Amino acid sequence: MAAGLALIIGVSAAKTVRAQGALRTGEAVVAVVAGRAESRILTAPVHEGRSENRRLFEGAAVGEYSHIQTGKDGRLCLVFSPGAICCVAPQTSFTIMQLRHTADGLPRTEDDIIRKIHLQMREGRIRIQAGTPSPTLDIRITTPAGIIEAQGGAFVVAQSAQDQWTVFPDSDELTVTPKGGEPTVLRAGQNARMTLTDSRSAELQTEGVLVDPNLHHFEVCNVYFADLEPFIHNPLDFDREGLSAYLGPAAPLLQLDAGALTTDASPTIRPSVAAVNPPVLPRPGESQPGGRWEDRRIWDWYNRLEPLKGVNYIPRTAVNSVDMWAEDTFDPDTIDEELGWAHDVGYTCIRVPLQFVVWQADPDEFLKRVDKLLELAQKHGLRVVPVLFDDWNLAGKPPKLGRQPKPLPGKYNSRWVSSPAHDAVTDRNQWPELEKYVKDVMNKFKRDQRVVYWDLYNTAGNSGLGEESLPLMDQTFQWARSVKADQPLAVAPWREFGSAMSARKLERSDLITFQGYDNVESMQARLVMLQRYERPIICAGWLMRQTGNDFEHILPLFSTFRVGWFNQGLVKGKTQMNIQQVQFRFDEDPDLWQQDVLQEDGTPYNPREVELIQGFRFLEPTR
């Protein structure tokens, strides 16, 4: 996200209609700071590894993978939204490894949510104040000499010598496990010391370890506990606005994130379209050209839906979207069979790529085939999200009618072509025909209840186009708005979430959609960022098993955040999306399917995944 400014403002009207249960998690908010304190934060998706140091200040927030460092005069008091206060002494260094709400399996109520606060200490000392112990609170402090685990309470972890770490439990029990040793439970007031004996083991001492006032005392934070504790008592409903009011910031907050991940937790941040100037949102309301649906209308629409459990769909007999829709290769029998399988798996919706060049050849017949697909989807209890444009092109050739080439052996989706051709994206002389296509398709189905919403443009800017696609994407919104469809409009960011392209997609969409194939930590960071738009969120594309982006890890996250979704790929077929892409190859298990859920005969690749799809539900609100 490009650096920019954001003011803390009061709760917007949108919050009164926001779906209950969606959580704001993963925040470590600076409540008090003295002297020098900084954080090395990620400035790009986690797999790219780019980071830089930023000075911390009151009201700023950092998240997972942030490295906190205080100087010789530096002191911090942090409020962790999962439910704890952390005091940080001078010359302390640690990394936030996990800071989130998660679940073992699909959570039904808030009682199923596990709150994780995992820190990795390098040097220095911290104090944790976490209130009454709870079986769903998981605190873990890893030091070079061993691990301290707790489910609440108050305790101090301090480096007492070069290879020595001391633990002072002030209240309640905790567990200490020295490196290479067995866990030991400590009661309140029973101190312990871990001393490294070599690189693999440490010695634990629990007798005669007295409280060292120099290690136990914290000049900053102690006096604030009584004031800050209310913000950790209800961690699933973190009062960010109340904390901001308590802190009383006198100036706007500076966003810390220069990349794709969330590091500032201000409640009303919108990414910058250019440098530091906040973008101007289209005026809301149907009567305004290009305007989005009002907050209440989009939330009413979303809350009427059952949780969207969807799949990006192309039949196994088609090698690309031309193959799927062309007259000679349109295959309703296979589509009928596969959509029946999709219903049995537990899906409620499909996201389907359309193809401009097929429409261009014969608009009326193309629309009849689209109608046939909608008919077959309805037969099997499925609704449809049509995708009008697509920049993704793995074939390296423009889309053309006629017999499509066979897939390249052993290569992921080798014949996929864009819609339209890339030269039409940048050549405005071709746009009148694109406008006819958009309006022709949408006018045909704009009152059709089988259509959930319109996805105007898949991965706009993909395959080297970058922001050259921005003008066409922006214009497509204008064309689509003029149709005045009953269904909302959306375009999903898929990379560089702080870019002008991604910002514009989010600003103009009625609902917030995105695509993400990173691990669960990065996916959660994106969700925390996207929640600031205070609109329904749907993940339009995910599933990359080799990165941990799989059903077991991602569906609990979507359930907790109340996010609808479409995984990538239904049936193994000519697109060969089960094959791992070269750049994402997992050497330890190269045969692990990247995408797709079913074999060619409809049997599951992994029956456990089907159980998770069938059992998926949103976290039920309890407040």
Helices and strands as residue ranges (DSSP letters): E 5-6, G 13-16, E 28-34, E 37-42, G 46-48, E 51-55, E 61-62, E 67-70, E 75-80, E 84-88, E 93-103, G 110-112, E 113-123, E 125-129, E 137-143, E 146-150, E 154-161, E 164-171, E 174-178, E 184-186, E 192-198, E 201-205, H 213-216, G 222-224, H 225-228, H 230-233, G 235-237, H 240-247, E 253-254, H 295-304, E 309-312, H 321-325, H 332-345, E 349-353, H 356-361, H 363-379, E 383-390, H 422-426, G 428-430, H 431-445, E 454-458, G 466-469, H 470-483, E 489-490, H 500-508, E 512-515, H 520-530, G 531-533, E 537-542, G 545-547, H 551-561, E 564-568, G 582-584, H 607-615
